[in-house]
Amino acid sequence: MKKYSARQLAIGGMIAALYVVLTYLANMVGLASGAVQVRMSEALTILPCLTVAAVPGLTVGCVLANLLTGCAIWDVVFGSLATLLGAIGTRLMRKTPNLAWIPPVVSNTVIVPIILQQVYGVPETLWFLVLTVGAGELISCGLLGLLIYKPAARIIPAD
């Protein structure tokens, strides 16, 4: 198992905290969960391009955010798994940051609609939920993620 430096731990912790705060803000305006969701915190899923510390940071942040916003336990588990898978995929694509937003969009677009139906009993068809969740992820990860990439690259040292 690889050891993380104090700097990486601090960066991962800051990413987790920022994910929680941004999700909480999205929750306040009704965009953190449901059939239509645009979590601003999902823009942070581009950060594994810069540092491996973002992978556990995003995962822990998602777990905490889901717990603090009152998600069901299965949503906490599988929603956080979707974020973890997306973060790992982004890390693997770090050489191509213009495309690295794709793994979190795919993982959330596949997993979250199933959670919405199975855990929360959302009555819409699965394909409708795939469309709405996917659109929200495209906005969060694709558009917002790419917008924050260059400013973040100036702040976070790449590893």
ZIBELJO-V590128 format. One record per backbone hydrogen bond with DSSP energy under -1.0 kcal/mol. NH is the residue of the N-H (numbers start at 1). CO is the residue of the C=O. Records with the same first field share a line. If there is no record, write none. Layout:
NH = CO / CO
This chain:
9 = 5
10 = 6
11 = 7
12 = 8
13 = 9
14 = 10
15 = 11
16 = 12
17 = 13
18 = 14
19 = 15
20 = 16
21 = 17
22 = 18
23 = 19
24 = 20
25 = 21
26 = 22
27 = 23
28 = 24
30 = 27
31 = 26
38 = 31
42 = 39
43 = 40
44 = 41
45 = 42
46 = 43
47 = 44
49 = 46
50 = 47
51 = 47
54 = 51
55 = 52
57 = 53
58 = 54
59 = 55
60 = 56
61 = 57
62 = 58
63 = 59
64 = 60
65 = 61
66 = 62
67 = 63
68 = 64
69 = 65
70 = 67
71 = 66
76 = 72
77 = 73
78 = 74
79 = 75
80 = 76
81 = 77
82 = 78
83 = 79
84 = 80
85 = 81
86 = 82
87 = 83
88 = 84
89 = 85
90 = 86
91 = 87
92 = 88
93 = 89
94 = 91
96 = 93
99 = 96
102 = 99
105 = 101
106 = 102
107 = 103
108 = 104
109 = 105
110 = 106
111 = 107
112 = 108
115 = 111
116 = 112
117 = 113
118 = 114
119 = 115
120 = 115
122 = 116
129 = 125
130 = 126
131 = 127
132 = 128
133 = 129
134 = 130
135 = 131
136 = 132
137 = 133
138 = 134
139 = 135
140 = 136
141 = 137
142 = 137
143 = 138
144 = 139
145 = 140
146 = 142
147 = 143
148 = 144
152 = 148
153 = 149
154 = 150
156 = 152
159 = 50
